[in-house]
Amino acid sequence: MKLEVIKSLFLKHKELRLSHRYITNNHIKPLLENLEKEIAIEVIGASVLDESIYGLKIGQGEKRILMWSQMHGNESTTTKAIFDLLNSLLDKDSNLNHILENCTLYIIPILNPDGANAYTRINANQVDLNRDAQNLTQPESKVLRDVFTKFKPHFCYNLHGQRTIFSAGNTNKLASVSFLAPAQDQACTVTPNRKRAMEVIAVMDKALQAIIPNGVGVYDDAFNLNCVGDTFQCENVPTILFEAGHCKDDYGREVTRELIYASYLASLDYIAKNDVTGDKYEAYFNIPENGKCFYDIIIRNVKAENTSEEKSIDIGILYQEKLVDNRIEFLPKVDKIENLNNFYGHKEFDAKGLAVLDGEGIDIQVGYENVFVIINNQKISLLMK
């Protein structure tokens, strides 16, 4: 599918009622009410705190694709892109009928509604659902497993979001989107099943390279059977991990949202039109593995405290995402004070060999949280504009 077509479809069908990072059942319920006239929507279970978990079914094709988002409640970018996708598929003028004719999609837009409400990775029982694939101790885990068993998918899309620290390789290139064809054994064998997932990922990477050159990464494929993707892969269903990452100045993840949407369309178009055998998997190995080379802010050339030597160090700061009045705020916290020559900041300041002080005039320490620092008697805001 051509890039200009995807761009045009996104601009036309972006769901404007969803934005920024805080997405809950309350945000999607009005959208589901509008969609229920055209697609099958059902309550497939309830969370720990008795919030509804919704399942959506669209299409009538033989190729079955299961998609679930917000298994981690604070990873919402893929959810926004799901509704952009649904708007596109339902528009008869979008020329996407071939996807619905050849594929049936079953979508869980928010698997962890309690985590979404609290903006946490974990559910209300403090359990990471992505480590509960074997024990199935949580109601949300059982819901996903039940859908998997009944729907019998040919492909699984495991939809997540990643932090701002990730790079495409150990470089200064952001991993704005990352993928993984999870392992299905301890040796990380490249099985026929994984090859089919890899083939689809290679297609998405090719589409994204036209938008974000060298901006796609893959996760380390270390095997963990407690993870949902590894479990489903072990059951010989090609499973693809999607990770919505960071683009420059895109803390609301609206640019990344479009990249995820492009990934959805490129992959579904390919699956609809082709018999995915896994024969074209090798391009997957051209995608660099994710590094962790970024900080949100780096203050360079800081005078080392408690020394008379002309020695400088760097300060690495990461934003902490906090839910405040139903909106996500980004609060700076000092993570490292050391030489950070091999790291890059989304924003950088040069202290020019001077000390960096906190609001009380004290040298900065690891763990420091505040909205500004003082350099040469000047206050410098660390908040994003």
Steps between C-alpha positions, in 0.01 A plus 500: 500500500641838397611744767295789363187282513562411864565865587180611331295233673641592840424870459147419394424240765697602808267467800513853639320406821809312615821690569813511715589217740209447739250265332241307704169321454325832558676638193417208271141426609347780286701373203380145556139620513546657156671192361256238628264570209767380257714243682448234764589626848466295817604505864734205529578525870575729789811629672593462866298814579210384279572727204375361170748352254375542143553286194444626144464283192523634146544332161389170354819354357659165574825648637442570869704767681476561875609843627509619862613834639565651844594175665712757680258775590745785441582396142220660301643607163403174332144541629466838332626351175247215526212745479667683211522162328136414568386833357700425188374145455138609534528768232402337172694768312828397665555211256580267790221252428757235409615494864149433630428248225813299571547558874295492818636718778420448867613801701520558876561876519572513877583170669597662832237769568595533870861567404378746237296689760793519742755549218712209616671210327348248743139406574307572820656194669847641427566227242673550165264319263788442262657269759180307568463301177564163663346531845197703385441635849323817387153544346643709216750226414220244491295722269782522247569128522132420448482720188819343366361150550161572343608728214792278395702783338746456215692808619521683832581871540625571853478880526718695743685829555865557587689764694692795358838339575509261204721540195517306175830328571760671718462820302348846520200378298175472690315169494168668424343161436632161605391147419580146606422153379521339847702186556321172554780311669798571725740481206304769310480269201385663177203270455263494200242668722735785597597541135139583413495769769839627380376524141214727606731713716737543205208637296415752772863601536523568126191721517630691803847558355340740252374706795764453772825385335704286743233561765377142552640253752445145617494379859734243643329164449600340831243228571251529789205264489314713755468773236189487286680538167741217575213278613290559189806458279564166673152393395602557139305821442726764341505780755631851449591741777436866409668769710394862447808705579607862504537760227666836554283732715216246485432427866128484423581221251295645216776464239570145616128431478517558126800268472309223679201561274729467198633175645149363545400582144822379338485167683127436454522590132786253460329218690178555305675482164761232564555151631749575778729197488799643682721466193566876497613528862866589458452879475388488865864452599596831339306685772736605782441380853385766742758684704434721801691810397264787582410723790223755490750768607878500529685788664857484365831623640392534863766579763551191713401573860742485793811530286738781413604327179378625166294190446157492340222245494151479354154481653241267346136580570194288425140614512270321743148465360240587762123516482383841624136608458437246225801610299853373478770736622871444442712576806881499474708274722880464506591145400879509455789733581804375311668513162222456244705528182331193353150636563282761333243739637169584340594842636850605606649789698866599539602599853843616367690365798276660763321334790134405460288572807149415607240754610658520846843578361633151573693281258276272296468141624375178341129470572452878500153605382425860412387711211812714465873515572731793566812555289704818553212651705258443213192285534455252214168320465511124448133478407408441139347799327 
